[in-house]
Amino acid sequence: MKPKDVVIIGGGISGLTAAYQLVKRGREHGGRFRVRVLEAESETGGQARAFNVNGFIVEHGSHVFFNYYRTILGMIDELRADDDANPTSKMPGLSRVPGWTICDPYGRRVTLKQSPNLPVVLATLPSMLQIPWLTYWERIRLAWAAFKLMETPFSEYKELDKQSSFELGTGLGYSDVGAMTWNAASLGLTNLFVQEQSGALFAGKHRLLINQPDGLAYQLPAGDLSELFARPMTRKLERLGVQITLNALVKSIDREVPAKRTRIDFTTPEGAESIEADHVILASSPWVAKTLVPWVTAPWTELQPVSPVITVVLRLSGKVKQSADDRELGCSREHWSFSVVTDLSQFWPDFAGDKTVIRCEVGHADMLAGGVDADKDALVAEIKRDLDRLFPEVVGMTVEKAELHREGKHLYTKWSKGQFSKKPEDRDVGKGVFLAGDWTSKGTIGMEAAANSGFEAANHVLAAEKLPLAEYQDVPLI
């Protein structure tokens, strides 16, 4: 049987996952697919990648792998065991952190984690009852509201989306400071304030993080994020015969009705090209996707990106002992210059030594003077002042080197109040095109949702060709 042509637009986690599942399943049935990936950037990876900036590895934000992640961690294990995908063993390890550490506006910290000796629904209670800046009554109210949220079925999320996280949390019993405290525990996942974030996402994070066994534990890449998935997966796909075209800017998609083939027009630095495919997977952001499927008028076409992010990596002149057990700190951007702080020198071999290398993710960079284009020296000075009050040891240290990455393009979808309900109802948007991307997932957001969306989009193609579907565990909300 002649192989079917599949074109995947977008080489992020979702696009690469879809390509891998199709070529793998197709080979099991006699090589049923010819797969081509068109990526607009000069490298694959999308939101999940890092950049070498003058000798410093600077990620696009901070990326963590929570314990409920199964799909992407399974693929990473496959890649790690493949000598062709990981030829020089460059894939970084994953360092496990037992719980999420948050701090208040004064730098007081507490680590939220599950007790292994309690049932899942009660396992986070001891941590909640020890948050030092809440009164005892506020802690009880927080615990009760959290229990109600994590038991809310996914079928009610559209109703929850009518409220902001703050409105929902305080309505259920959170105190004002309690709601802001919980948001600090997961701010890096959304870069939204609790006052604007969708109540549906607030409930989803409760259900995923504290209603899963050891759900608040997570793993951090101990090195270059691009080498953990995007680059090894790209090498594997190319070895399997997938053609990956970089710097390919897709201009239009249309269905040639008589031939039942979809035409894709795109440009590269070499010029304009047109190709045809039996199936197309559109694995891009909603604001890019809507320009390529103008025949669609669904609510998702109104979705917008979240505010820009700046990631700053800086080396201090001494060793900060106070950061030894706080590999990731969740902070409120209303009180700090950064939303997430990570001491990379604790677990990155590249930064080991007698100096401290800290990564700061500055969410809501639009709040800075100058926004995402804020002056580098002024921003580093602002971050240093906040590091001084977070870790008093830092006061006597100097910043020896600092590099940053400004991100205003590869951004998460802005899941503010009223937006969660606009997720696509169906991946099939007609003319042989299927949607993929974390924003299309039934669950919340992030790398696991992106990988699962790749599986599901691939399954639409497999179903159209009457082939067995690829098995995976979706984000466990339903």
Summary of the structure (lengths in Angstrom):
residues: 478
radius of gyration: 22.4
end to end distance: 38.2
largest distance: 73.0
contacts: 1713
relative contact order: 0.19
helix: 35%
strand: 23%
